[in-house]
Amino acid sequence: MRAARSLTLALLLAGGAAAAVPAQTLLSRAAEAESRRDHAAAARDLEELVASGFDGRDIVANLGHVYTEAGRFGEAIWCYERVLRRRVVDLEVQHNLQATRLRLARRDAARTGRAVVETPPPLSVQWGELLPRDVSVTLTLLGELLIVAAWAWRRRSESEMARVGATAALCTAVVFTGFTATVMLARWRAPVESVVLHDGLRLLQAPRVDAVPAEAVREGERVTTVGHEAGFLRVRADHGHSGWLRETDLGPLGP
Amino acid sequence: MALTAAVSLCAREASAIVRVQLAVEPPRPVAGLPFRVVYGLQIQNDRPARATPLEASPGLQVLMNGGTPTIGNFMVFGGSGGSVQMQSSVEYVFVAPRPGRYTVRGARALASDSNRVVAEHPPLTIVVEANHGQTPSPDPQRPDPFGGSPFPPGIFDDPIAPPVPPPAPVYEGPDVPPEGPLTGATFNRQGFARAMLSAPTAVVGEAVEYRAWVYVPAVEAGCEPLQEPTVTGFWSESLITPRQACADRWIPQTFEGQGLTAGLVRRLALYPTRAGALTVGPLRMNVEYLVGDSFFGRRQMVPMASGPVSLTVEDAPLEGRPRGYVPGVVGPVGITAALDRDRVVAGETVTLTLRLEASAYIGSVTAPPPALPDGVRRLPGPSHSEVDTGIFPPRGIATHTWRLVAERPGAIALGTYALDTFNPSTRRYERITAALPTLTVTGEAVSHPPDGDDEDPALRLEAFNPNARLDRHSALFTTPFRAAATLAAPPLALALWQLSKLLKRRAAARKSARDEASRNDPEALLAQSLARLEDNDPRAALDLAGRALDRGRKSVDTESTMIAEVQRSLDAVRFAGADTPSNEVRALIEQVRAALAEAGAL
């Protein structure tokens, strides 16, 4: 019995291994599909790559590019936002994000005559997004070391000139560390946010598929997560209303 | 003018009204000529009541006794606030042989169950005038005792003409519920809601119609919507305006031997915006209808919900896809192109408008710009899209504009605009074309600095990176504890360093104090002195004994003769310079100890 079970497991594992497509092949396939403007196929390959764990900057940015070309603006915005939250500066992705928002706004304007390109998040959230979390922690640590070094230098300095220089270095280190520390704290204290992935969604009044829909949310809009229940997230939208959305309709923005 | 009087009496409920009314026609009767009295009974939101017959005063002859008005002969539904109102009337014909004042009484309504008087009209006084040769009018119109009735004309006319049966209606069209087995709903004898899609599968952008009907065991119903169907993944356009009255028409249906009527309550044009399995959520509403006949019937409210309906959506196929195909262009598509003017001076701008019309939703489609001949420069322009729901099937309309700048004079043929579309009905790609007008340009040629690109740079994406790095994102500080622990390390290390320094300093001070104390303690000095003596160093032993004596004397701060004598003996031996036997030194040390003990310094 045990031997049969082991054999079955081995066959399953072998089958799984045989079915897996190498990451490089997936990327090549995606590039080829994108070159012939088959955005849906390219998106599928890149989604498979991301699901396999290859969620580095280039792959996610490419996925956002493909989503934008396919008109899946909410998912594209989510990809770009994820990349930007991990990096201090990425001009290319910032440009693509802005272009995607403009395309989405143009589509909405063509449909309804009005559109919102972007609504700025609260100042505390913006402050927390100045630096990625790892960078802010590392810089704060560096700032602390600089403060200690400047303080030690000031204590050991014998000439007046050296003491003035050490004091200036100490002040600079304190300001620098204060900046990075406040960014880090703002990042930690920021509410959990998600991006609305799909078009035509409305906030539900209860965490059920057949619940009564209420206010609409925009595709690509950032919403704040305030609750969770059985595949649904309770979110607060830009207009201040709260309601439930399916988890699959939201893209969480990581730390 | 009719003489009309009314009395109302509220019974049981504030909204229940029973009204008894009398009207005289003509208002000023003439002696010898018949006149009519209309006796009316009106009940609103109350139980049935019955009226009592009229009684005429003596001298008034009754030519026709109409009896009593009976509720149940006529009914009216509706009225203000949706109340139920019932009314009936009968007619009496009187004649007064002489002028004078006559009275008609006895107009009252009794509750059917208790015979209690629920409404009563006061005695009606009729003034009959003298006859000056008048003759009766050939067909006096019967007055309405209620001053304007909602009944259709003829309902009070007596006798009622037999109605002409209308021709049997024929129900046709897509809004009629489909025949055959019941799909998209669960049968319920009290009524149910049914939702269907016009097709089970569609291509992204292709129009699908959603219809929802309400089936009730009544001729009509009222609806209170509770939840509209969710259309996630679709662009939707409502093709009918949701009405409180549910449906415009009710169509007879039969299911499981029960007669029902079905009314179309929702009709949406849905355009899937992405591939996959999409679901239209349920429609929920409370439906109210009348159970039983129109007289004794009661209202019943039934909550209904249509089931969710699913649609499988796929992208346009890859096989045979033209290279320039824009996803979402689903046909058949009609295309027209026009210029706002066909004569222009070189360097001026004209607007080229391209209008696409399709049964699919093409609002998300960005039409590729036209290829233009040399000498015409293209600049981007606005676009607009809408769905024309005024026709069936609804049409998606997209309008794209470009601004053209002609830079050389002459007649410039703009060529042909071509667009590849996918036709879901034939499952094939097609190419549609539109001839662009010819532009006549006058003036002198102009030139512009080549910019190489006419696309809006704000919308242009950075290129897809085919050589992307296959790396994984990793984060170090994933929890607040990690970050806090890392950031606490330098201050903690600094604090520990400072603490260790402080402890070291305090230990050194303590040791120093202890050494100092041991250096000044007579007992310790004597012990050291003995130790030196044991080491055969009597001179050092004497020195230490002298120091012990000196510290002891200072500590007691008094002069002792014994200490003074011992001091002299000690000084004598120390300054003698010769080697002193160790036993003498030991004796001296013991004398020092004794002297100090006596002085209390030990």
Interface residues (C-beta under 8 A of the other chain):
Chain A: A23 Q24 L27 S28 A31 E34 S35 R36 R37 D38 H39 A40 A41 L49 G53 F54 D55 G56 R57 D58 I59 V60 A61 N62 H65 V66 T68 E69 A70 G71 R72 R86 E92 V93 H95 N96 Q98 A99 T100 L102 R103 R106 R107 A110 R111 R133 D134 V137 T140 L141 E144 L145 V148 A181 M184 W188 H198 D199 G200 L201 R202 L204 V209 D210 A211 V212 P213 D249 P255
Chain B: L226 Q227 E228 T230 V231 T232 G233 F234 W235 S236 T273 R274 A275 T279 G281 P282 R284 A305 P308 D315 L318 R321 R323 Y325 P327 G328 G363 S364 S383 H384 S385 E386 A398 A458 L459 R460 L461 E462 A463 F464 N465 P466 A468 R469 L470 D471 R472 H473 A475 L476 F477 T478 P480 A483 T486 L487 A489 P490 P491 L494
